[in-house]
Amino acid sequence: MSAAADPRPLGGNRADRRGPSTGAGRDGPASTRIVVGFGFWIFLLSDIVMFSAFFAAYAVLAGATAGGPSGLQLFDLKSVAWETGCLLLSSFACGVASVGATLKSFRIFQIAMAATFVLGALFLGLEIKEFVGLVARGAGPQRSAFLSAFFALVGCHGLHVTIGLLWLLTMMAQVQSKGFREDIQRRILCFNLFWHALDIIWVGVFTIVYLLGAGL
C-alpha cells in the first residue's frame, strides 16, 4: 500500500495532535496557565519547606527558656483567638472574591477583597501588639532560644501576611483599571492559593505554638 493511501501515516495528522484547550501541540510547549500554575505551586511548596524548618527549630528549642518565661506565662490565648478568627474570616472573604472574579462581578470582587484586607490588617495589628507587649515585658527574641524561635516563626508568618496585603491592594487596582483579563485571572488564582496557604500555616502555629505552649 502506498504512503498516500495509508490511513494512519507515520506521525499522525497534525490537526489531531493539537490540544483541545490550549491550541498547542500535545508534544509542544504547555499553555501559559499551566506554566504559571506549576511554577506557583513550586513556590508554595518551597515556602512550606521553609516554614517546616522553622517549626522544627521551634519544637527543638521550645524548652530552652534559659531560666526565663515560657509560653505558659507569656501567651494570651484570648488575643490569639481573635487573631485566628480574623485570619479565618479573611480566608473566607478571599474565597468569595475568587467567586466574584469567576463571575466577573466587580462589586462582589472588590467588596470581598476589601473585607479580606481589613481582616488581614486586624490580624497583623493584633500580632504587632503582642510582639510589642512581649518586648516591653523583657521577653524579646534575645532573651532565650525559645523566644528567638518563637519570634522567627510567628514573625515570618506575619511578614508573609504583610506581603499578601500589598499584593491584595495591587490586585484590586489591576482589576479596577484592566478588568478581568485572562492574565489578571491567573494572578487572582495565585493570590488565593497564597492566602489560603498562610491560613493553613497559621492553624499549625496556633496549635503547636500557642495551644501546646499554654499547656492545653
Number of C-alpha atoms within 10 A of each C-alpha: 5 5 9 8 8 9 9 10 10 8 7 10 11 9 8 10 15 15 15 10 7 14 12 14 16 14 9 11 11 14 14 12 14 13 11 15 16 11 11 17 14 12 13 16 12 12 16 15 12 14 19 14 13 18 21 14 18 23 15 13 17 20 16 16 16 12 9 13 15 19 20 15 10 16 17 13 14 9 15 18 13 14 21 18 14 20 27 22 16 27 23 15 21 26 20 19 27 21 15 19 22 14 12 17 14 17 12 17 24 19 16 22 25 19 20 27 20 15 21 24 18 17 24 21 14 16 18 14 12 17 18 13 14 16 13 10 10 12 19 17 17 12 16 21 19 25 26 20 22 25 18 18 22 20 15 15 19 21 12 16 21 15 11 19 20 12 15 21 13 12 19 18 13 15 19 12 9 9 16 19 12 10 12 16 19 17 17 23 16 16 19 19 18 19 23 18 16 23 20 13 15 20 14 13 20 18 12 15 21 21 16 13 18 16 8 8
